[in-house]
Amino acid sequence: MPRIISGIQSSGVLHIGNYFGMIQPAIALQAEGEAFYFIANYHALTSVRDPNVLRENSRRVALDFLACGFDPDRGALFMQTDVPQVTELAWILSTVAPMGLLERAHSYKDKLAHGMTASAGLFTYPVLMAADILIYDSDIVPVGKDQKQHIEITRDLAVKMNETFGQIFKLPEPRIRAATETVPGVDGQKMSKSYGNTIDIFGDEKETRKRVMSIVTDSKPVDEPKDPATSTIFQLFSLVGSKDEIAVMGERFRKGGAGYGDFKKQLFEKLWEYFSPMRKRREEILADKLYVDNVLVRGAGRANEVANDVMTRVRAAVGL
């Protein structure tokens, strides 16, 4: 049975880009193998400086992941920090990681371009991500196209270790999630907490409506035909509407006679309906105050079993 590894940062409240880009496909992958999913609170330290916010976000991500359908009987859900061996492996990997490899990382350049402060942690982010993957002998890593380079770096570091110290690591394979590229934020850029352009999965009704109604559009008048292919409204509706509903909205765009405000209202109603069962499940989980903690403890136990075996192998190979 293949082992599937994926992580999600606890740097903010989960939004619908997270859901369609990572959570939905990750949950579906539980049917294909042994799923190891972690809340990446070490990674979140590159952007979150308030300890109370980080703790709250980390727990909320676990809660929301479970509400969205993760089955703890079919996989392990755990905090990244509950497997401290991952930072030990990250250091060992960093001793063979070529500087040029990290300097070519697209995500580092992109984050700096969007105003993030350059730090050693941000620069070596791909090394910690490689440790996250290799420490569980992972077979499959579901990622969006924007993260594919990180898997290539992981494989490069695994090969470097294997060439230097003997056969230690298997080479994980990326599973590209095309959906990640189709989730725009309210400003038309890729939906991201870093850009402040998100629509939260479990936001309250008033705030969710406000965010949807703030979607940026062009200035075409009501009567003029509009191109659905270039519309953020239509792209988001295509994620939650039925095939027939999407076709009808597309035709209304092309025909003209309807304003963007009407389309935004239709999008809000569909989004609110789509996530309604998950809001109900979230309330059920909240009613059991120990449920989330118990899931995380179980998940960490399973993750540590595997991580300990891998680190025993790594330490012996490198001479520790």
C-alpha positions as a Markdown table, in Angstrom:
| # | Residue | x | y | z |
|---|---|---|---|---|
| 1 | Met | 0.0 | 0.0 | 0.0 |
| 2 | Pro | 1.6 | 3.3 | -1.0 |
| 3 | Arg | 2.2 | 6.0 | 1.7 |
| 4 | Ile | 0.8 | 9.4 | 0.8 |
| 5 | Ile | 2.2 | 12.5 | 2.6 |
| 6 | Ser | 0.9 | 16.1 | 2.5 |
| 7 | Gly | 1.0 | 19.1 | 4.8 |
| 8 | Ile | -0.9 | 22.3 | 5.2 |
| 9 | Gln | 0.4 | 25.4 | 6.9 |
| 10 | Ser | -1.3 | 26.8 | 10.1 |
| 11 | Ser | -0.4 | 30.4 | 9.1 |
| 12 | Gly | -4.1 | 31.5 | 8.9 |
| 13 | Val | -7.7 | 30.5 | 8.6 |
| 14 | Leu | -8.4 | 27.9 | 5.9 |
| 15 | His | -10.0 | 29.3 | 2.7 |
| 16 | Ile | -11.7 | 27.7 | -0.3 |
| 17 | Gly | -8.4 | 27.8 | -2.2 |
| 18 | Asn | -7.0 | 25.5 | 0.5 |
| 19 | Tyr | -10.1 | 23.3 | 0.2 |
| 20 | Phe | -10.1 | 22.7 | -3.6 |
| 21 | Gly | -6.3 | 22.9 | -3.9 |
| 22 | Met | -5.3 | 20.6 | -1.1 |
| 23 | Ile | -8.0 | 19.3 | 1.3 |
| 24 | Gln | -10.5 | 17.9 | -1.1 |
| 25 | Pro | -7.9 | 15.9 | -3.2 |
| 26 | Ala | -6.0 | 14.8 | -0.1 |
| 27 | Ile | -9.2 | 13.4 | 1.5 |
| 28 | Ala | -10.0 | 11.6 | -1.8 |
| 29 | Leu | -6.5 | 10.1 | -1.8 |
| 30 | Gln | -7.2 | 8.2 | 1.5 |
| 31 | Ala | -8.9 | 5.6 | -0.7 |
| 32 | Glu | -5.6 | 4.9 | -2.5 |
| 33 | Gly | -3.1 | 4.3 | 0.4 |
| 34 | Glu | -1.9 | 5.1 | 3.9 |
| 35 | Ala | -2.4 | 8.9 | 4.3 |
| 36 | Phe | 0.0 | 10.9 | 6.5 |
| 37 | Tyr | -1.3 | 14.5 | 6.8 |
| 38 | Phe | 0.4 | 17.1 | 9.0 |
| 39 | Ile | -0.4 | 20.6 | 10.2 |
| 40 | Ala | 2.8 | 22.4 | 9.2 |
| 41 | Asn | 3.3 | 24.7 | 12.3 |
| 42 | Tyr | 7.1 | 24.7 | 11.9 |
| 43 | His | 6.7 | 26.1 | 8.4 |
| 44 | Ala | 4.2 | 28.7 | 9.7 |
| 45 | Leu | 6.9 | 30.2 | 11.8 |
| 46 | Thr | 8.3 | 31.9 | 8.7 |
| 47 | Ser | 5.3 | 34.2 | 8.7 |
| 48 | Val | 3.4 | 34.0 | 12.1 |
| 49 | Arg | 5.0 | 35.9 | 15.0 |
| 50 | Asp | 2.3 | 35.7 | 17.6 |
| 51 | Pro | 2.5 | 32.4 | 19.6 |
| 52 | Asn | -1.2 | 32.5 | 20.6 |
| 53 | Val | -2.3 | 33.0 | 17.0 |
| 54 | Leu | -0.1 | 30.1 | 15.8 |
| 55 | Arg | -1.5 | 27.7 | 18.5 |
| 56 | Glu | -5.1 | 28.8 | 17.7 |
| 57 | Asn | -4.5 | 28.4 | 13.9 |
| 58 | Ser | -2.9 | 25.0 | 14.3 |
| 59 | Arg | -5.8 | 23.6 | 16.3 |
| 60 | Arg | -8.3 | 25.2 | 14.0 |
| 61 | Val | -6.7 | 23.7 | 10.9 |
| 62 | Ala | -7.0 | 20.2 | 12.5 |
| 63 | Leu | -10.6 | 20.9 | 13.3 |
| 64 | Asp | -11.4 | 22.2 | 9.8 |
| 65 | Phe | -9.6 | 19.3 | 8.1 |
| 66 | Leu | -11.7 | 16.8 | 10.1 |
| 67 | Ala | -14.9 | 18.8 | 9.3 |
| 68 | Cys | -14.1 | 18.6 | 5.6 |
| 69 | Gly | -14.1 | 14.8 | 5.7 |
| 70 | Phe | -10.7 | 13.4 | 6.8 |
| 71 | Asp | -11.2 | 10.0 | 8.3 |
| 72 | Pro | -8.8 | 9.3 | 11.2 |
| 73 | Asp | -9.4 | 5.6 | 10.9 |
| 74 | Arg | -7.9 | 5.6 | 7.4 |
| 75 | Gly | -4.9 | 7.8 | 8.0 |
| 76 | Ala | -2.8 | 9.8 | 10.4 |
| 77 | Leu | -3.5 | 13.5 | 11.1 |
| 78 | Phe | -0.9 | 15.2 | 13.3 |
| 79 | Met | 1.1 | 18.3 | 14.2 |
| 80 | Gln | 4.4 | 18.6 | 12.4 |
| 81 | Thr | 6.0 | 19.6 | 15.8 |
| 82 | Asp | 4.9 | 16.3 | 17.4 |
| 83 | Val | 7.5 | 14.5 | 15.2 |
| 84 | Pro | 10.7 | 16.4 | 16.3 |
| 85 | Gln | 12.9 | 14.0 | 14.3 |
| 86 | Val | 11.9 | 16.0 | 11.2 |
| 87 | Thr | 14.1 | 18.9 | 12.3 |
| 88 | Glu | 17.0 | 16.6 | 12.9 |
| 89 | Leu | 16.6 | 15.2 | 9.4 |
| 90 | Ala | 16.3 | 18.7 | 8.0 |
| 91 | Trp | 19.7 | 19.6 | 9.5 |
| 92 | Ile | 21.3 | 16.4 | 8.0 |
| 93 | Leu | 19.9 | 17.2 | 4.6 |
| 94 | Ser | 21.1 | 20.8 | 4.8 |
| 95 | Thr | 24.7 | 19.5 | 5.1 |
| 96 | Val | 24.5 | 18.2 | 1.5 |
| 97 | Ala | 22.1 | 20.7 | 0.0 |
| 98 | Pro | 23.8 | 22.8 | -2.6 |
| 99 | Met | 23.3 | 26.6 | -2.2 |
| 100 | Gly | 22.5 | 26.9 | -5.9 |
| 101 | Leu | 19.7 | 24.4 | -5.6 |
| 102 | Leu | 17.9 | 26.6 | -2.9 |
| 103 | Glu | 18.7 | 29.8 | -4.7 |
| 104 | Arg | 16.7 | 28.6 | -7.7 |
| 105 | Ala | 13.6 | 27.9 | -5.6 |
| 106 | His | 10.7 | 29.8 | -7.2 |
| 107 | Ser | 8.6 | 30.1 | -4.0 |
| 108 | Tyr | 11.4 | 31.9 | -2.2 |
| 109 | Lys | 11.6 | 34.6 | -4.9 |
| 110 | Asp | 7.8 | 34.8 | -5.1 |
| 111 | Lys | 7.4 | 35.4 | -1.3 |
| 112 | Leu | 10.1 | 38.1 | -1.3 |
| 113 | Ala | 8.4 | 39.7 | -4.3 |
| 114 | His | 5.2 | 39.9 | -2.2 |
| 115 | Gly | 6.9 | 41.6 | 0.7 |
| 116 | Met | 7.9 | 38.8 | 3.0 |
| 117 | Thr | 11.1 | 39.4 | 4.9 |
| 118 | Ala | 14.1 | 37.3 | 3.8 |
| 119 | Ser | 15.2 | 34.9 | 6.5 |
| 120 | Ala | 17.3 | 31.7 | 6.7 |
| 121 | Gly | 14.0 | 29.8 | 7.5 |
| 122 | Leu | 12.3 | 31.1 | 4.4 |
| 123 | Phe | 15.4 | 30.3 | 2.3 |
| 124 | Thr | 15.8 | 26.7 | 3.6 |
| 125 | Tyr | 12.0 | 26.0 | 3.5 |
| 126 | Pro | 12.5 | 23.4 | 0.8 |
| 127 | Val | 15.0 | 21.5 | 3.0 |
| 128 | Leu | 12.5 | 21.2 | 5.8 |
| 129 | Met | 9.8 | 20.2 | 3.3 |
| 130 | Ala | 12.1 | 17.5 | 2.0 |
| 131 | Ala | 12.6 | 16.2 | 5.5 |
| 132 | Asp | 8.8 | 16.2 | 6.0 |
| 133 | Ile | 8.5 | 13.9 | 2.9 |
| 134 | Leu | 11.5 | 11.6 | 3.3 |
| 135 | Ile | 11.1 | 10.9 | 7.0 |
| 136 | Tyr | 8.0 | 8.9 | 6.4 |
| 137 | Asp | 9.3 | 6.8 | 3.4 |
| 138 | Ser | 6.6 | 8.5 | 1.3 |
| 139 | Asp | 5.6 | 7.2 | -2.0 |
| 140 | Ile | 3.2 | 9.9 | -3.3 |
| 141 | Val | 3.2 | 13.6 | -2.6 |
| 142 | Pro | 0.1 | 15.5 | -3.9 |
| 143 | Val | 1.0 | 19.0 | -4.9 |
| 144 | Gly | -0.1 | 21.9 | -7.1 |
| 145 | Lys | 2.1 | 22.9 | -10.1 |
| 146 | Asp | 3.5 | 25.7 | -8.0 |
| 147 | Gln | 4.9 | 23.2 | -5.5 |
| 148 | Lys | 6.3 | 20.7 | -8.1 |
| 149 | Gln | 9.8 | 22.2 | -7.8 |
| 150 | His | 9.9 | 21.4 | -4.1 |
| 151 | Ile | 9.4 | 17.7 | -4.9 |
| 152 | Glu | 12.1 | 17.9 | -7.4 |
| 153 | Ile | 14.4 | 19.4 | -4.7 |
| 154 | Thr | 13.4 | 16.7 | -2.4 |
| 155 | Arg | 14.3 | 14.0 | -4.9 |
| 156 | Asp | 17.6 | 15.8 | -5.6 |
| 157 | Leu | 18.5 | 15.8 | -1.9 |
| 158 | Ala | 17.5 | 12.2 | -1.6 |
| 159 | Val | 19.7 | 11.2 | -4.5 |
| 160 | Lys | 22.6 | 13.3 | -3.0 |
| 161 | Met | 22.2 | 11.5 | 0.3 |
| 162 | Asn | 22.1 | 8.1 | -1.4 |
| 163 | Glu | 25.2 | 8.8 | -3.5 |
| 164 | Thr | 27.1 | 10.1 | -0.4 |
| 165 | Phe | 26.1 | 7.6 | 2.3 |
| 166 | Gly | 24.5 | 4.6 | 0.5 |
| 167 | Gln | 20.9 | 3.7 | -0.3 |
| 168 | Ile | 18.9 | 5.5 | 2.5 |
| 169 | Phe | 15.8 | 7.0 | 0.9 |
| 170 | Lys | 13.2 | 6.0 | -1.7 |
| 171 | Leu | 12.4 | 8.7 | -4.3 |
| 172 | Pro | 8.8 | 10.0 | -3.8 |
| 173 | Glu | 6.6 | 10.8 | -6.8 |
| 174 | Pro | 4.6 | 14.0 | -7.2 |
| 175 | Arg | 0.9 | 13.8 | -7.9 |
| 176 | Ile | 0.1 | 17.1 | -9.6 |
| 177 | Arg | -3.2 | 18.7 | -8.5 |
| 178 | Ala | -4.4 | 20.8 | -11.5 |
| 179 | Ala | -7.2 | 22.2 | -9.4 |
| 180 | Thr | -4.7 | 24.4 | -7.4 |
| 181 | Glu | -4.3 | 26.6 | -10.5 |
| 182 | Thr | -8.0 | 27.3 | -10.8 |
| 183 | Val | -8.8 | 28.9 | -7.4 |
| 184 | Pro | -8.5 | 32.7 | -7.8 |
| 185 | Gly | -8.9 | 35.1 | -4.9 |
| 186 | Val | -11.3 | 38.1 | -4.8 |
| 187 | Asp | -8.6 | 40.2 | -6.7 |
| 188 | Gly | -8.1 | 37.6 | -9.4 |
| 189 | Gln | -4.7 | 36.5 | -8.2 |
| 190 | Lys | -4.2 | 33.0 | -6.8 |
| 191 | Met | -6.1 | 32.8 | -3.6 |
| 192 | Ser | -3.6 | 33.0 | -0.7 |
| 193 | Lys | -3.5 | 34.2 | 2.9 |
| 194 | Ser | -0.4 | 36.1 | 2.0 |
| 195 | Tyr | -2.3 | 38.2 | -0.5 |
| 196 | Gly | -5.3 | 38.9 | 1.7 |
| 197 | Asn | -7.7 | 37.9 | -1.1 |
| 198 | Thr | -9.4 | 34.8 | 0.5 |
| 199 | Ile | -12.9 | 33.5 | 1.1 |
| 200 | Asp | -12.9 | 31.4 | 4.2 |
| 201 | Ile | -14.4 | 27.9 | 4.3 |
| 202 | Phe | -16.1 | 28.4 | 7.6 |
| 203 | Gly | -16.5 | 32.2 | 7.7 |
| 204 | Asp | -19.8 | 33.5 | 9.0 |
| 205 | Glu | -22.6 | 34.2 | 6.6 |
| 206 | Lys | -22.2 | 38.0 | 6.6 |
| 207 | Glu | -18.5 | 38.0 | 6.1 |
| 208 | Thr | -18.6 | 35.4 | 3.4 |
| 209 | Arg | -21.2 | 37.4 | 1.5 |
| 210 | Lys | -19.1 | 40.5 | 1.9 |
| 211 | Arg | -16.0 | 38.8 | 0.5 |
| 212 | Val | -17.9 | 37.4 | -2.5 |
| 213 | Met | -19.4 | 40.7 | -3.3 |
| 214 | Ser | -16.0 | 42.3 | -3.2 |
| 215 | Ile | -14.7 | 40.2 | -6.1 |
| 216 | Val | -13.0 | 42.5 | -8.6 |
| 217 | Thr | -14.6 | 42.7 | -12.1 |
| 218 | Asp | -14.2 | 44.8 | -15.2 |
| 219 | Ser | -16.5 | 47.7 | -15.9 |
| 220 | Lys | -18.7 | 46.2 | -18.6 |
| 221 | Pro | -22.4 | 47.3 | -18.4 |
| 222 | Val | -25.2 | 45.0 | -17.6 |
| 223 | Asp | -26.4 | 44.6 | -21.2 |
| 224 | Glu | -23.0 | 43.8 | -22.7 |
| 225 | Pro | -21.9 | 40.2 | -23.2 |
| 226 | Lys | -19.1 | 39.0 | -20.9 |
| 227 | Asp | -16.4 | 36.4 | -21.2 |
| 228 | Pro | -16.8 | 33.6 | -18.5 |
| 229 | Ala | -13.3 | 32.3 | -19.2 |
| 230 | Thr | -11.7 | 35.5 | -17.7 |
| 231 | Ser | -14.2 | 35.9 | -14.8 |
| 232 | Thr | -13.2 | 35.1 | -11.2 |
| 233 | Ile | -16.9 | 34.8 | -10.4 |
| 234 | Phe | -17.3 | 32.1 | -13.1 |
| 235 | Gln | -14.1 | 30.2 | -12.2 |
| 236 | Leu | -15.2 | 30.0 | -8.5 |
| 237 | Phe | -18.8 | 29.0 | -9.4 |
| 238 | Ser | -17.3 | 26.2 | -11.6 |
| 239 | Leu | -15.9 | 24.6 | -8.5 |
| 240 | Val | -19.2 | 24.3 | -6.6 |
| 241 | Gly | -21.9 | 24.3 | -9.3 |
| 242 | Ser | -23.3 | 21.3 | -11.1 |
| 243 | Lys | -22.5 | 20.8 | -14.7 |
| 244 | Asp | -25.9 | 22.1 | -15.8 |
| 245 | Glu | -25.7 | 25.1 | -13.4 |
| 246 | Ile | -22.2 | 26.0 | -14.8 |
| 247 | Ala | -23.5 | 25.8 | -18.4 |
| 248 | Val | -26.4 | 28.1 | -17.6 |
| 249 | Met | -24.2 | 30.7 | -15.9 |
| 250 | Gly | -21.8 | 30.6 | -18.8 |
| 251 | Glu | -24.6 | 31.2 | -21.3 |
| 252 | Arg | -25.9 | 34.1 | -19.3 |
| 253 | Phe | -22.4 | 35.6 | -19.3 |
| 254 | Arg | -22.1 | 35.3 | -23.1 |
| 255 | Lys | -25.7 | 36.5 | -23.7 |
| 256 | Gly | -25.5 | 39.7 | -21.7 |
| 257 | Gly | -28.4 | 41.3 | -19.8 |
| 258 | Ala | -27.1 | 40.3 | -16.4 |
| 259 | Gly | -24.8 | 42.3 | -14.1 |
| 260 | Tyr | -21.8 | 41.1 | -12.1 |
| 261 | Gly | -23.7 | 41.8 | -8.9 |
| 262 | Asp | -26.3 | 39.1 | -9.9 |
| 263 | Phe | -23.6 | 36.6 | -10.6 |
| 264 | Lys | -21.9 | 37.3 | -7.3 |
| 265 | Lys | -25.2 | 36.7 | -5.4 |
| 266 | Gln | -25.6 | 33.4 | -7.2 |
| 267 | Leu | -22.0 | 32.4 | -6.4 |
| 268 | Phe | -22.5 | 33.2 | -2.7 |
| 269 | Glu | -25.7 | 31.1 | -2.4 |
| 270 | Lys | -24.0 | 28.2 | -4.1 |
| 271 | Leu | -20.9 | 28.5 | -1.9 |
| 272 | Trp | -23.0 | 28.6 | 1.2 |
| 273 | Glu | -25.0 | 25.6 | 0.2 |
| 274 | Tyr | -21.9 | 23.6 | -0.9 |
| 275 | Phe | -20.1 | 23.9 | 2.5 |
| 276 | Ser | -23.3 | 23.5 | 4.6 |
| 277 | Pro | -22.7 | 19.8 | 5.4 |
| 278 | Met | -19.2 | 20.6 | 6.5 |
| 279 | Arg | -20.4 | 23.4 | 8.8 |
| 280 | Lys | -22.8 | 20.9 | 10.4 |
| 281 | Arg | -20.0 | 18.3 | 10.9 |
| 282 | Arg | -17.7 | 21.0 | 12.4 |
| 283 | Glu | -20.4 | 21.8 | 15.0 |
| 284 | Glu | -20.6 | 18.1 | 15.9 |
| 285 | Ile | -16.9 | 17.8 | 16.4 |
| 286 | Leu | -16.8 | 20.9 | 18.5 |
| 287 | Ala | -19.4 | 19.3 | 20.8 |
| 288 | Asp | -16.9 | 16.6 | 21.7 |
| 289 | Lys | -14.1 | 18.5 | 23.4 |
| 290 | Leu | -11.6 | 15.7 | 23.3 |
| 291 | Tyr | -12.1 | 14.5 | 19.7 |
| 292 | Val | -9.5 | 16.7 | 18.0 |
| 293 | Asp | -6.9 | 16.0 | 20.6 |
| 294 | Asn | -7.4 | 12.3 | 20.5 |
| 295 | Val | -7.1 | 12.3 | 16.7 |
| 296 | Leu | -3.9 | 14.2 | 16.8 |
| 297 | Val | -2.4 | 12.0 | 19.5 |
| 298 | Arg | -3.2 | 8.8 | 17.5 |
| 299 | Gly | -1.8 | 10.4 | 14.4 |
| 300 | Ala | 1.4 | 11.5 | 16.0 |
| 301 | Gly | 1.9 | 8.0 | 17.5 |
| 302 | Arg | 1.7 | 6.4 | 14.0 |
| 303 | Ala | 3.9 | 9.1 | 12.5 |
| 304 | Asn | 6.6 | 8.7 | 15.1 |
| 305 | Glu | 6.8 | 4.9 | 14.6 |
| 306 | Val | 7.8 | 5.4 | 11.0 |
| 307 | Ala | 10.0 | 8.5 | 11.6 |
| 308 | Asn | 12.0 | 6.6 | 14.3 |
| 309 | Asp | 12.7 | 3.7 | 11.9 |
| 310 | Val | 13.8 | 6.1 | 9.2 |
| 311 | Met | 16.0 | 8.1 | 11.5 |
| 312 | Thr | 17.7 | 5.0 | 12.9 |
| 313 | Arg | 18.6 | 4.1 | 9.3 |
| 314 | Val | 19.8 | 7.7 | 8.6 |
| 315 | Arg | 21.9 | 8.0 | 11.8 |
| 316 | Ala | 23.7 | 4.7 | 11.1 |
| 317 | Ala | 24.4 | 5.7 | 7.5 |
| 318 | Val | 25.9 | 9.1 | 8.3 |
| 319 | Gly | 27.8 | 8.0 | 11.4 |
| 320 | Leu | 25.7 | 9.5 | 14.2 |
